[in-house]
Amino acid sequence: MEPKSTMDMVLIPNMDTIDIVLGSSEKGNVVPSAKPRKKTMTSVYLKYFETAPDGKTRRCKFCGQSYSIATATVNGYDNMATIYLYYYLINLMIHLHCEGNLGRHLSNRHPGYDKTGENVTSSAPQPSTTPTVIKKPQQQGRAPQVDYDHLNWLLIKWLILATLPPSTLEEKWLANSFKFLNPSIQLWPGEKYKAVFREVFRSMREDVRASLEQVSSKVSIALDFWTSYEQIFYMSITCQWIDENWSFRKVLLDICHVPYPRTGSEIYNSLVKVLKMYNIENKVLSCTHDNSQNAIHACHALKEDLDGQKMGPFCFIPCAAHTLSLIIDDALRTTKPVIAKVREFVQELNASLDISEDFIQLATAYKEGSWQFPLDASARWSGSYQMLDLVQKAGKSMDAVVRKNEEMLGNRMLLNTAEKNVVNIVHNYLEPFYKVISEICVNTPPTIGMVIVFMDHISDTITTRQPPDWLKNPAEDMAEKLRSYNNQVCNIFIYMTAILDPRIKCELIPESLNSENYLEEARAHFVRNYYTTSFSSMTSGYSSQDIEDGGAVSFAEEIARKKRRASMSNATDELTQYLSESPAPTKTDVLEWWKVNSTRYPRLSAMARDFLAVQATSVKPDELFCSKGDEIDKQRFCMPHDSTQAILCIKSWTQGGLKLKYKSTEIDYERLMEMAAAAAADISSAGIDKKQK
């Protein structure tokens, strides 16, 4: 998501009244009644102090008492990493501590200081004898705790980036650390953080809903499921479409708690509730699920519902990535003990600099390749294949390292000849899988057409290769899973999606999917749904059904219908012309191709924009096959129920480009950090000067 408007002013986070100041919006959705005054992180006490000529101290205007300026400023911030935000928070607390000292000085040494007027003379000798003009005292209100609320809003940003629940800030030792840096620090209560997150979630969800209302094409959805440490079952719903500029757009719609007993019925009810909330039931073209039976039942019920309401065509398809993952698990089943032994060796390599250096030197000596540490030791496909790869390519180096460090490693990690043979066979057997998965992970998002070609290649690999006896049963299980996947995707809907990929067309369609009947059905669907719907102005308001109807009509109407049939024939010729041309090279950017050729195929491009948005996988492939998924699973598993929906949705939305909002008001973190950066020079220069002195 990349919203057009940005707010150019920062919040004034007085959370008692939640007063947040905005600038103008390009969309005009927020217009302040009066130009707001910018608030900065400058303390309200600083007007009673003056900066000394040396720039290193602040001096009280009443008594001349000096305070170091170094601790009264904050350090810089790099918004590209969470650690820099945390570093800034530490400096901010030091800054608040110093300003607390200024306030305490005024309260203890100069009671009633705020009644003396706007201008205060300095007690230090002045170079001029001109009398100071003191304005009539003015009543002042209580100074707002702007700095403390800045800290709380920055902590909210930190929790989002780090995917941590608000309860993190209630941890005793973390609170003690804050108090150590600044005894007067004031964090919001835990319930207040939760209330703010809930309101931010509601505000940002409205932005997502508004953006979906502007989508003119069909959308596809994808479902993913997991269970938390509280044994709560969740479903995430992601929506994808292609915008007018031929770019993929994806947004997380919601994360739902699916109630017990978590069957297809409960999944269906939760899914329909979300679709209705966003008002996209009539826009959904497909749903990609995780291959579970309950998800399949839910999608089947949704199809019956949409077909009954005549919402248009709808299809549900299995996730290709999950299918591949299950197939690979079958292939690795017999080698798990060996892989576990190699993984233990790799973990020792990663943990010890001395052992890893031994391995690098030996691998160089044996000419067994160059290896970058740390090696991937995850239990996912990327880690498991890394274990096979290591044995197959650097077996001598492994043996030498184990023997050299036998006191530390023992001899349990040494592989015998039979184990090495098993690894080499499985490694060679899975090499096509490695290439396919690498392609799917790199080409994000992968199109249905190309994924079908890849899966057909995997099917040929399993069918044509003759595995050893100990691998035959796993190979049969692998083939069965592939047949199940192919049966689910062998339909007219997937056929139309595949041929609209200019790299595929009819030439690369797998034999199981290629059918003359499918081609004729595709033509009929094209004429029925895109000849009249996308170009209604060309049909004078008549649908394709009107063209088919007979009966008594006027002479003028007969002429008009002949013209429409001729026009319909021209529309059909778009598909014929498109399919008659050779497929584009496999490295072609599919959406860029259609963007360039949409003027040649105005009707067909509308159909392509709908169907190419269909998601081949229900999750990002690299999150399923690579170690990246471990961190995501850990965050999901550990998140408490009262924070899961808000934290995970807000993080996804902000990563997609949406601005964090509170009650429909943007929180301008960039402006917040600019104000912090402005103070960074003070502490840097003052700290350097102090050391030199």
C-alpha positions in Angstrom: 0.0 0.0 0.0 1.4 3.4 -0.9 -1.0 6.2 0.1 -0.6 9.4 -1.8 -0.9 11.8 1.1 1.5 12.6 3.8 1.1 14.7 6.9 3.8 17.3 7.4 3.4 18.0 11.1 4.0 16.0 14.2 1.6 15.0 16.9 1.3 16.7 20.2 0.6 13.5 22.1 -1.2 14.8 25.2 -2.9 11.5 25.7 -5.3 12.8 28.3 -7.2 14.5 25.6 -5.4 12.9 22.6 -4.6 16.1 20.8 -2.7 15.4 17.6 -1.8 18.2 15.2 -1.9 17.7 11.4 -0.9 19.6 8.3 -2.8 19.5 5.0 -3.6 16.4 3.1 -3.4 16.0 -0.7 -6.6 14.0 -0.6 -8.3 16.7 1.4 -9.7 14.2 3.9 -8.4 16.1 6.9 -8.7 19.9 7.0 -7.8 21.7 10.2 -9.9 24.7 11.1 -6.9 26.8 11.9 -3.2 26.5 11.2 -1.7 24.5 14.1 1.4 25.6 15.8 4.2 23.1 15.7 5.4 21.8 19.0 9.0 20.8 19.5 10.8 18.8 22.1 12.2 22.1 23.7 11.4 22.2 27.4 9.0 24.8 28.7 11.7 25.6 31.3 14.4 26.7 28.8 13.1 30.2 28.5 14.3 30.8 32.1 17.8 29.7 31.1 20.3 31.1 28.6 23.0 29.3 26.7 26.5 30.3 27.8 28.9 31.8 25.2 31.0 28.6 25.2 27.9 26.6 24.1 28.5 24.0 26.8 26.2 25.1 29.6 22.8 26.6 30.3 22.7 29.3 33.0 19.7 30.3 35.1 18.6 33.8 34.4 17.6 34.3 38.1 20.8 33.2 40.0 23.4 32.3 37.4 23.6 28.6 38.3 25.0 26.6 35.4 24.0 23.1 34.1 25.8 21.1 31.4 24.1 21.3 28.1 25.4 17.9 27.0 22.8 16.0 29.0 20.0 18.2 27.9 19.9 17.1 24.3 19.1 13.8 22.5 21.0 11.8 20.0 20.2 10.9 16.4 18.1 8.1 15.0 18.3 5.9 12.0 14.7 4.8 11.1 16.0 1.9 9.1 16.6 -0.3 12.2 14.8 -1.0 15.4 18.0 -0.8 17.4 18.5 2.8 16.5 15.0 3.7 17.7 15.8 2.0 21.1 19.1 3.9 21.2 17.2 7.2 20.7 14.8 6.3 23.4 17.7 6.0 25.9 19.0 9.4 24.9 15.5 10.9 25.1 15.2 9.7 28.7 18.5 11.3 29.5 17.3 14.5 28.0 14.1 14.3 30.0 16.2 13.7 33.1 18.2 16.9 32.5 15.0 18.9 31.9 13.7 17.5 35.1 16.8 19.0 36.8 16.0 22.4 35.3 12.5 22.2 36.5 13.5 21.1 40.0 16.0 24.0 40.2 13.4 26.5 39.4 10.9 25.0 41.8 13.3 24.7 44.7 15.4 27.9 44.2 12.9 30.2 42.6 9.3 29.5 43.8 6.7 31.3 41.7 9.2 31.6 38.8 6.3 31.2 36.3 4.6 34.3 37.6 7.5 36.6 36.8 6.5 37.2 33.2 7.6 36.1 29.8 11.0 37.9 29.8 13.5 37.2 32.7 16.7 39.2 33.3 19.9 37.3 34.0 21.5 37.8 37.3 24.9 37.6 35.6 26.6 40.8 34.7 25.3 42.3 31.4 27.3 44.2 28.8 24.7 46.8 28.4 23.3 49.2 31.0 20.0 49.5 29.2 17.2 48.6 31.6 15.4 45.4 30.8 11.7 45.8 30.0 9.6 43.3 32.0 6.1 42.6 30.6 3.1 42.4 32.9 2.9 39.0 34.4 0.5 36.7 32.5 -1.3 33.7 33.9 0.1 30.5 32.5 -1.5 27.1 32.4 0.1 23.8 33.3 2.9 22.8 30.9 1.9 19.8 28.8 4.1 16.7 29.2 5.0 16.7 25.5 8.4 15.0 25.9 7.0 12.1 27.9 4.3 11.4 25.4 6.9 11.6 22.6 8.7 8.8 24.4 5.5 6.7 24.7 4.7 7.1 21.0 8.2 6.1 20.1 7.9 3.1 22.3 4.7 2.2 20.4 6.7 2.3 17.2 9.4 0.1 18.7 6.8 -2.5 19.8 5.4 -2.6 16.3 8.8 -2.9 14.6 9.9 -5.6 17.0 6.5 -7.4 17.0 6.2 -7.2 20.8 3.0 -7.0 22.9 2.4 -3.9 25.1 2.9 -6.1 28.2 6.6 -6.0 27.3 6.8 -2.5 28.9 5.3 -3.8 32.1 8.3 -6.1 32.7 9.9 -5.2 36.0 13.5 -5.1 35.0 12.8 -3.1 31.9 10.9 -0.5 34.0 13.8 -0.5 36.4 16.2 0.3 33.5 14.1 3.2 32.5 14.1 4.5 36.1 17.8 4.1 36.3 18.2 6.4 33.3 15.6 8.8 34.4 13.8 8.5 37.8 11.0 10.8 36.7 10.2 8.9 33.5 6.4 8.4 33.1 5.3 5.5 30.9 1.6 4.9 30.1 -0.1 2.1 32.0 -0.3 -1.2 30.1 -4.1 -0.8 29.5 -3.5 2.6 27.9 -1.0 1.1 25.4 -3.5 -1.6 24.5 -6.3 1.0 24.1 -4.1 3.1 21.8 -3.2 0.0 19.7 -6.8 -0.9 19.3 -7.7 2.6 18.2 -4.7 2.7 15.8 -5.9 -0.6 14.4 -9.4 0.7 13.8 -8.2 3.9 12.2 -5.8 2.2 9.8 -8.4 -0.5 8.9 -10.6 2.3 7.6 -7.8 3.4 5.3 -7.5 -0.2 4.0 -11.2 -0.3 3.4 -11.2 3.0 1.6 -8.3 1.9 -0.7 -10.2 -1.3 -1.6 -13.2 0.7 -2.6 -11.1 2.4 -5.3 -10.1 -1.0 -6.8 -11.7 -1.4 -10.2 -10.5 -4.9 -10.9 -11.1 -8.3 -9.4 -9.1 -9.3 -6.3 -7.8 -12.6 -5.0 -7.5 -13.7 -1.4 -5.2 -16.1 0.4 -5.6 -17.9 3.7 -3.0 -18.8 6.2 -3.4 -20.5 9.6 -1.5 -21.0 12.8 -2.0 -21.8 16.5 -0.5 -19.6 19.3 1.0 -20.7 22.7 -2.5 -20.1 24.2 -3.8 -22.7 21.8 -5.9 -20.1 19.9 -6.4 -20.8 16.2 -5.9 -17.9 13.9 -6.5 -17.2 10.2 -4.8 -14.4 8.2 -6.6 -13.1 5.1 -4.5 -11.4 2.5 -5.8 -9.6 -0.6 -4.0 -9.1 -3.9 -4.9 -7.2 -7.0 -3.2 -5.4 -10.0 -3.6 -1.7 -10.1 -4.1 0.6 -13.1 -0.3 1.0 -13.5 0.1 -2.8 -13.8 1.7 -3.3 -10.4 0.9 -6.0 -7.9 -0.7 -4.6 -4.7 -1.1 -6.7 -1.6 -2.6 -5.9 1.8 -3.4 -7.9 4.9 -7.2 -7.7 5.5 -7.4 -9.2 8.9 -6.2 -11.7 11.4 -9.2 -13.6 12.8 -9.6 -15.9 15.8 -11.3 -19.0 14.4 -13.5 -20.4 17.3 -13.7 -24.0 18.4 -14.1 -26.6 16.9 -12.2 -24.8 14.0 -13.9 -26.7 11.2 -14.7 -25.5 7.7 -17.9 -23.9 9.0 -16.1 -21.7 11.5 -13.5 -20.7 8.9 -16.2 -19.9 6.4 -18.1 -17.7 8.8 -15.0 -15.8 9.9 -14.0 -15.3 6.2 -17.4 -14.0 5.1 -17.5 -11.6 8.0 -14.2 -10.0 6.8 -15.2 -9.9 3.1 -18.5 -8.1 4.1 -16.7 -5.7 6.4 -14.5 -4.6 3.4 -17.4 -4.9 1.0 -15.5 -6.9 -1.5 -17.6 -10.1 -1.9 -18.5 -9.1 -5.5 -14.8 -8.5 -6.3 -13.3 -11.8 -5.1 -12.2 -13.9 -8.1 -10.3 -16.6 -6.2 -9.1 -17.9 -2.9 -5.8 -19.7 -2.3 -5.8 -22.0 0.8 -3.2 -24.0 2.7 -4.4 -27.4 1.4 -6.0 -28.4 4.7 -9.4 -30.1 4.5 -11.1 -27.6 6.7 -9.9 -24.7 4.5 -11.1 -26.6 1.4 -14.6 -27.1 3.0 -14.7 -23.4 3.8 -13.8 -22.4 0.3 -16.4 -24.8 -1.2 -19.1 -23.2 1.0 -17.9 -19.7 -0.1 -18.1 -20.7 -3.8 -21.7 -22.0 -3.3 -22.6 -18.8 -1.6 -21.1 -16.6 -4.3 -22.6 -18.7 -7.1 -26.0 -18.5 -5.4 -25.8 -14.7 -5.3 -24.5 -14.7 -8.9 -21.5 -12.6 -7.9 -19.5 -13.9 -10.9 -16.9 -16.6 -11.4 -15.0 -17.9 -8.3 -12.4 -20.6 -7.9 -10.4 -21.9 -4.9 -7.0 -23.5 -5.4 -4.4 -25.2 -3.3 -1.1 -23.5 -2.3 1.7 -24.7 -4.5 4.3 -23.9 -1.8 2.6 -26.0 0.8 2.3 -28.9 -1.7 6.0 -28.7 -2.4 6.8 -28.6 1.3 4.8 -31.8 1.9 6.4 -33.5 -1.0 9.9 -32.6 0.2 9.1 -33.9 3.7 8.4 -37.3 2.1 11.7 -37.3 0.3 13.7 -36.4 3.4 11.9 -38.9 5.6 14.5 -41.6 5.4 17.5 -39.2 5.8 16.3 -37.3 8.9 18.7 -39.1 11.3 21.7 -38.2 9.0 20.5 -34.6 8.5 20.1 -34.2 12.3 23.7 -35.3 12.8 25.0 -32.9 10.1 22.9 -30.1 11.6 24.5 -30.6 15.0 27.9 -30.3 13.3 26.9 -27.1 11.5 25.6 -25.6 14.8 29.0 -26.2 16.3 30.7 -24.6 13.3 28.4 -21.5 13.7 29.1 -21.3 17.5 32.9 -21.6 17.4 35.1 -19.2 15.5 38.1 -21.5 15.8 36.2 -24.5 14.4 34.7 -22.5 11.5 38.2 -21.2 10.6 39.5 -24.8 10.6 36.7 -25.8 8.3 37.4 -22.8 5.9 41.1 -23.6 5.7 40.5 -27.3 5.1 37.8 -26.7 2.5 40.3 -24.5 0.7 43.0 -27.1 0.9 40.7 -29.9 -0.3 39.2 -27.5 -3.0 35.7 -28.2 -1.6 34.3 -24.7 -2.2 33.9 -21.4 -0.4 31.5 -21.3 2.5 30.0 -18.2 4.2 29.3 -18.4 7.9 27.0 -18.7 9.7 25.6 -21.6 7.7 21.8 -22.1 7.5 21.0 -24.6 10.2 17.2 -24.1 10.2 14.8 -27.1 10.1 13.2 -25.7 7.0 13.9 -26.7 3.4 16.8 -24.2 3.0 18.6 -25.5 6.1 17.9 -29.2 5.3 19.2 -28.8 1.7 22.3 -27.0 3.2 23.0 -30.0 5.3 22.9 -32.3 2.2 24.9 -29.8 0.2 27.6 -29.7 2.8 28.1 -33.5 3.0 28.0 -33.8 -0.8 30.4 -31.0 -1.5 32.7 -30.8 1.6 32.6 -34.3 3.1 36.4 -34.5 3.5 36.6 -31.2 5.3 33.8 -32.2 7.7 35.6 -35.4 8.6 38.9 -33.6 9.1 37.3 -31.0 11.3 35.6 -33.6 13.5 38.8 -35.6 14.0 40.9 -32.5 14.7 38.4 -31.3 17.4 37.5 -34.8 18.7 37.8 -33.8 22.3 35.1 -31.1 21.8 32.9 -32.8 19.2 33.5 -36.4 19.8 33.2 -38.9 17.0 29.4 -39.1 16.9 29.3 -36.5 14.1 31.4 -38.7 11.7 29.3 -40.1 8.9 30.0 -43.6 7.7 30.1 -44.6 4.0 26.5 -45.8 3.9 25.2 -42.5 5.4 27.2 -40.5 2.9 25.8 -42.6 0.0 22.3 -41.9 1.2 22.9 -38.2 1.4 24.4 -38.1 -2.1 21.4 -40.0 -3.6 18.9 -37.8 -1.9 20.8 -34.6 -2.8 20.8 -35.5 -6.5 17.2 -36.6 -6.3 16.1 -33.2 -4.8 18.2 -31.0 -7.0 15.3 -30.2 -9.4 13.2 -29.3 -6.3 16.0 -26.9 -5.2 16.0 -25.2 -8.6 12.2 -24.9 -8.7 12.0 -23.5 -5.1 14.7 -21.0 -5.8 12.8 -19.7 -8.9 9.6 -19.5 -6.9 11.2 -17.6 -4.0 13.0 -15.2 -6.4 10.1 -14.4 -8.7 7.7 -12.9 -6.2 4.8 -13.2 -6.6 5.0 -16.2 -8.8 2.2 -16.4 -11.4 -0.1 -19.4 -11.6 1.0 -20.2 -15.2 4.7 -20.4 -14.3 4.0 -22.4 -11.1 1.9 -24.9 -13.1 4.9 -25.4 -15.5 7.3 -25.9 -12.5 4.9 -28.4 -10.9 4.6 -30.3 -14.1 8.4 -30.5 -14.2 8.5 -31.9 -10.7 5.9 -34.5 -11.7 8.0 -35.6 -14.6 11.1 -35.8 -12.3 9.3 -38.1 -9.9 7.8 -40.3 -12.7 10.9 -40.8 -14.8 13.5 -41.3 -12.2 14.0 -44.8 -10.7 14.8 -44.4 -7.0 16.5 -47.1 -4.9 14.2 -49.5 -3.0 14.5 -47.5 0.3 13.2 -44.4 -1.5 10.4 -46.0 -3.5 7.7 -45.6 -0.8 8.5 -42.0 -0.2 8.5 -41.4 -4.0 5.0 -43.0 -4.3 3.7 -40.6 -1.5 5.3 -37.7 -3.3 3.6 -38.7 -6.6 0.2 -39.0 -4.8 0.5 -35.5 -3.4 1.3 -34.1 -6.8 -1.6 -35.9 -8.4 -3.9 -34.4 -5.8 -2.6 -30.9 -6.5 -2.9 -31.4 -10.3 -6.5 -32.7 -9.9 -7.4 -29.5 -8.0 -5.9 -27.1 -10.5 -7.0 -28.9 -13.6 -10.0 -26.7 -14.5 -11.0 -24.0 -16.9 -10.3 -21.3 -14.4 -6.6 -22.2 -14.0 -6.4 -22.7 -17.8 -7.5 -19.1 -18.4 -5.1 -17.8 -15.8 -2.2 -19.7 -17.4 -2.7 -18.7 -21.0 -2.9 -15.0 -20.0 0.7 -15.3 -18.9 2.5 -14.2 -22.1 5.4 -16.5 -21.3 3.1 -19.5 -21.2 0.1 -19.1 -23.6 -0.9 -22.5 -25.0 2.6 -23.7 -25.9 3.8 -24.4 -22.3 0.5 -25.5 -20.9 0.9 -29.0 -19.3 -0.7 -31.8 -21.2 -3.1 -32.5 -18.3 -4.4 -29.0 -18.5 -4.4 -28.5 -22.3 -7.8 -29.1 -23.9 -9.7 -27.8 -26.9 -12.8 -27.6 -24.8 -11.0 -25.3 -22.3 -10.0 -23.0 -25.1 -13.5 -22.6 -26.4 -14.8 -22.1 -22.8 -12.1 -19.4 -22.4 -13.4 -17.6 -25.5 -16.9 -17.8 -24.3 -15.9 -16.4 -20.9 -14.0 -13.6 -22.5 -16.9 -12.5 -24.6 -19.5 -13.0 -21.9 -17.6 -11.0 -19.2 -15.2 -8.6 -20.9 -16.9 -7.7 -24.2 -19.9 -6.1 -22.5 -18.7 -5.4 -18.9 -15.4 -3.7 -19.5 -16.6 -1.8 -22.6 -20.3 -1.3 -21.9 -20.3 2.0 -23.9 -19.6 0.0 -27.1 -22.7 -2.1 -26.6 -25.3 0.6 -26.2 -26.3 -0.9 -22.9 -27.0 -4.4 -24.2 -25.5 -7.5 -22.6 -24.4 -10.6 -24.4 -27.7 -12.2 -23.5 -29.6 -9.5 -25.3 -27.6 -10.3 -28.4 -28.6 -14.0 -28.2 -32.3 -13.3 -27.7 -34.6 -13.7 -30.6 -38.1 -12.4 -31.1 -39.8 -9.7 -33.0 -37.5 -6.7 -33.3 -37.5 -3.6 -35.5 -35.5 -3.3 -38.7 -33.2 -0.8 -37.0 -32.6 -3.2 -34.2 -31.6 -6.0 -36.6 -29.0 -3.7 -38.1 -27.8 -2.7 -34.7 -27.4 -6.4 -33.6 -25.4 -7.2 -36.7 -23.1 -4.4 -35.9 -22.7 -5.7 -32.3 -22.0 -9.2 -33.6 -19.2 -7.8 -35.8 -17.8 -5.9 -32.9 -18.0 -9.1 -30.7 -16.1 -10.9 -33.4 -13.4 -8.3 -33.3 -13.2 -8.8 -29.5 -12.8 -12.5 -29.9 -10.0 -11.8 -32.4 -8.0 -10.1 -29.6 -7.7 -13.5 -28.0 -7.0 -15.3 -31.3 -4.3 -12.7 -32.2 -2.7 -12.9 -28.7 -2.5 -16.7 -28.8 -1.2 -16.8 -32.4 2.0 -14.9 -31.4 5.0 -16.7 -29.9 5.3 -16.7 -26.1 7.5 -14.1 -24.5 10.9 -15.1 -23.1 10.7 -16.7 -19.6 12.6 -13.7 -18.0 9.9 -11.3 -19.2 8.2 -9.1 -16.6 4.6 -10.2 -17.1 2.9 -7.1 -15.8 5.3 -4.9 -17.8 4.4 -6.8 -20.9 0.7 -6.2 -20.4 1.3 -2.6 -19.6 3.0 -2.1 -22.9 0.5 -4.2 -24.9 -2.7 -3.2 -23.3 -3.5 -0.8 -26.1 -3.2 -3.7 -28.6 -5.5 -5.8 -26.5 -7.8 -3.4 -24.6 -10.5 -6.0 -23.7 -8.1 -9.0 -23.2 -5.9 -6.9 -20.9 -8.8 -6.2 -18.6 -9.3 -10.0 -18.3 -5.5 -10.4 -17.7 -5.5 -7.8 -15.0 -8.2 -9.8 -13.1 -6.8 -13.3 -13.6 -3.1 -12.6 -13.2 -3.8 -11.4 -9.7 -4.7 -15.0 -8.6 -2.2 -16.1 -6.0 -0.3 -19.3 -6.6 0.7 -19.6 -2.9 -1.1 -18.8 0.3 2.1 -17.5 1.9 5.3 -15.9 0.6 7.4 -18.9 -0.6 10.6 -17.6 1.2 8.7 -17.5 4.5 7.8 -21.2 4.1 11.1 -22.6 2.7 13.7 -20.3 4.3 14.9 -19.5 7.9 13.0 -16.2 7.6 9.9 -18.1 8.5 11.2 -19.2 11.8 11.2 -15.7 13.2 7.7 -15.1 11.8 6.4 -18.3 13.4 8.0 -17.4 16.7 6.4 -13.9 16.7 3.0 -15.4 16.0 3.3 -18.2 18.5 4.4 -15.9 21.3 1.9 -13.1 20.8 -0.9 -13.0 23.4 -4.5 -13.0 22.2 -5.2 -9.4 23.3 -2.5 -8.0 21.0 -2.3 -10.4 18.1 -4.7 -8.8 15.7 -3.7 -5.2 16.3 0.1 -5.6 16.5 0.4 -8.0 13.5 -2.0 -6.0 11.3 -0.5 -2.6 12.1 3.0 -3.9 11.4 1.9 -5.3 8.0 0.1 -2.1 7.1 3.0 0.1 8.0 5.4 -2.1 6.1 3.1 -1.8 3.1 3.3 2.0 3.2 0.3 3.1 5.3 0.9 5.8 7.8 0.3 4.9 11.5 -2.9 6.7 12.6 -4.7 7.4 15.8 -8.4 8.4 15.4 -8.0 9.0 11.7 -5.0 11.3 12.3 -1.5 10.4 11.0 1.3 10.0 13.5 4.2 11.7 11.7 7.2 9.7 13.0 9.5 11.2 10.4 8.8 14.7 11.9 9.3 13.3 15.4 12.7 12.0 14.4 13.7 15.1 12.6 13.2 17.0 15.9 15.3 14.4 17.6 18.0 14.7 15.0 18.1 18.5 15.4 19.2 18.0 19.0 21.8 15.3 18.1 24.4 17.9 17.1 24.3 19.4 20.6 25.2 16.2 22.5 27.7 15.2 19.9 29.6 18.5 19.8 29.3 19.0 23.5 30.6 15.5 24.2 33.6 16.0 21.9 34.4 19.3 23.4 34.2 17.9 26.9 36.7 15.1 26.1 39.1 17.5 24.4 39.0 19.8 27.4 
